């Protein structure tokens, strides 16, 4: 019996470590790999999606809050992926029952949603008519703010800054 305890310990440790390397629990699941642009190109009403991006505008209503979002691809963890700069998947609207404070859900915060596409809305952005897919959100996942810090170290083996 003692010979199995290290094996069990290793199994438990690996299970805990694999849990750390996955998506947050509310974002887990199987979703269609379509972008908001794909949803606009063809009617995808009813499709279960996981979309995220940056907040453009928050619209608190009587019984719900709607978010206008600038879409971005999601990384392995469900976090909006901005390494590609201007490569967005278009805009979308996500609505959820309840009040979400615009002071907390402020412009440019990163959010990931899960839910079903329940229709489309036409809006004007500047002078351009824009058709936005709207999802009925089951999950509103606000990502924590973080500051990007560039760490600069001295190049080895030189004790002074810069190369000659």
C-alpha positions in Angstrom: 0.0 0.0 0.0 2.9 2.4 0.7 4.2 1.9 -2.8 1.0 3.4 -4.3 1.1 6.6 -2.2 3.8 8.4 -4.3 1.9 7.4 -7.4 -1.3 8.9 -6.0 0.6 12.0 -4.9 2.0 12.5 -8.5 -1.5 12.0 -10.0 -3.0 14.6 -7.7 -0.2 17.1 -8.3 -0.5 16.7 -12.0 -4.2 17.2 -11.9 -3.8 20.4 -9.9 -1.1 21.7 -12.2 -3.3 21.0 -15.3 -6.1 23.0 -13.7 -3.8 26.0 -13.4 -3.0 25.8 -17.2 -6.6 25.9 -18.4 -9.3 28.5 -19.0 -11.2 30.1 -16.1 -14.0 27.7 -15.2 -16.8 30.0 -16.4 -15.3 30.2 -19.9 -14.8 26.4 -20.3 -16.9 24.5 -22.8 -17.3 23.8 -26.5 -18.1 26.8 -28.8 -18.3 27.4 -32.5 -15.1 28.8 -33.9 -16.7 31.8 -35.6 -15.9 35.5 -35.3 -18.4 38.3 -35.2 -17.5 39.0 -38.9 -18.4 35.4 -39.8 -21.7 35.8 -38.0 -22.5 39.0 -39.9 -21.6 37.3 -43.3 -24.2 34.6 -42.7 -27.1 34.4 -40.3 -25.8 32.4 -37.4 -28.6 33.0 -35.0 -28.7 30.4 -32.2 -24.9 29.6 -32.4 -23.2 29.1 -29.1 -20.0 31.3 -29.1 -17.2 32.6 -26.8 -16.2 36.1 -27.9 -14.0 38.7 -26.3 -12.3 41.9 -26.8 -12.2 45.5 -25.6 -15.2 47.5 -24.4 -16.2 50.4 -26.7 -19.3 51.4 -24.8 -21.5 50.1 -22.0 -25.3 50.7 -22.1 -27.1 50.0 -18.8 -30.8 49.5 -19.5 -33.8 48.9 -17.3 -33.3 45.1 -16.7 -30.0 44.4 -18.5 -26.7 45.9 -19.5 -25.4 45.8 -23.1 -21.7 46.0 -24.1 -20.5 47.2 -27.5 -17.3 45.4 -28.0 -14.3 45.5 -30.4 -13.6 41.9 -31.0 -10.2 40.1 -30.7 -9.1 36.6 -31.1 -9.0 34.7 -27.9 -5.9 32.9 -26.7 -5.8 29.4 -25.2 -7.1 30.7 -21.9 -10.0 32.6 -23.4 -8.3 36.0 -22.9 -8.5 38.5 -25.8 -5.3 38.3 -27.9 -3.9 41.6 -29.0 -0.5 40.6 -30.3 -1.6 41.1 -33.9 -2.4 44.8 -33.4 -5.2 45.9 -35.7 -6.4 42.3 -36.5 -9.9 42.3 -35.1 -12.9 40.1 -35.8 -15.2 43.1 -36.0 -17.6 44.5 -33.4 -20.4 42.8 -31.5 -22.9 43.5 -28.8 -23.3 41.3 -25.7 -26.3 41.8 -23.4 -26.8 40.2 -19.9 -29.5 40.6 -17.3 -28.6 42.8 -14.4 -26.6 46.0 -13.8 -22.9 46.1 -14.7 -21.4 49.4 -13.5 -19.8 51.4 -16.4 -17.3 52.8 -13.9 -15.9 49.3 -13.5 -16.6 48.1 -17.0 -14.9 51.1 -18.5 -13.8 51.7 -22.1 -10.9 49.5 -23.3 -11.3 46.9 -20.4 -10.9 43.3 -21.6 -14.0 41.1 -21.3 -14.8 37.6 -22.5 -18.4 36.5 -23.0 -20.1 33.2 -23.6 -23.7 32.9 -25.0 -25.9 32.4 -28.0 -26.3 34.8 -30.9 -29.8 36.0 -30.5 -30.0 38.5 -33.4 -28.4 41.5 -35.0 -28.5 45.3 -34.5 -27.8 48.0 -37.1 -25.8 51.0 -35.7 -24.0 53.9 -37.1 -20.4 54.3 -36.4 -19.4 57.7 -37.7 -21.4 57.9 -40.9 -21.1 54.2 -41.6 -24.0 51.8 -41.2 -22.7 48.7 -39.3 -24.5 45.4 -38.6 -23.5 44.0 -35.3 -24.3 40.5 -34.0 -25.8 40.5 -30.6 -25.3 37.7 -28.1 -27.4 36.9 -25.0 -24.5 36.4 -22.6 -24.5 33.6 -20.1 -21.1 34.7 -18.7 -19.5 38.1 -18.5 -15.8 37.6 -17.5 -14.0 40.9 -16.8 -10.2 40.3 -17.0 -8.1 42.0 -14.3 -6.1 45.1 -15.2 -2.4 44.7 -15.4 0.4 47.1 -16.2 2.8 46.1 -19.0 6.3 46.6 -17.7 9.4 46.4 -19.9 12.4 45.1 -18.0 15.7 46.3 -19.4 18.9 44.6 -18.2 22.5 45.2 -18.9 23.9 43.1 -21.7 26.5 40.7 -20.4 29.4 40.8 -19.8 29.7 44.6 -20.1 29.2 46.6 -17.0 27.9 49.7 -18.9 24.7 50.3 -20.8 24.5 49.8 -24.6 26.6 48.0 -27.2 29.7 49.5 -28.9 
